[in-house]
């Protein structure tokens, strides 16, 4: 599977990716960074860690977290913030239904 660790597999690179993921997650929680581009980067970073983690990332919630992030990429607006754009362009009904199905499972 593709992973960002093909580019570099040093401890510094792993720490940098974890720090970037943490910073983007906090930015998304606060609101201004909640768009599809940021969610896609977080998904890519987390996917990379899951791929190299092997046995330590072999539990069910890892795949469910990746699935949630992937669907959230289509739920968030492409650019801008969620607060300013959701009134003008609401998320697609398919992505909302997929998130509800994920919650049900």
Secondary structure, 3 states (H helix, E strand, C coil): CCCHHHCCCCHHHHHHHHHHHHHHHHHHHHCCCCCHHHHHHHHHHHHHHHHHHHHHHCCHHHHHHHHHHHHHHHHCCCCCCHHHHCCCCCCCHHHHHHHHHHHHC
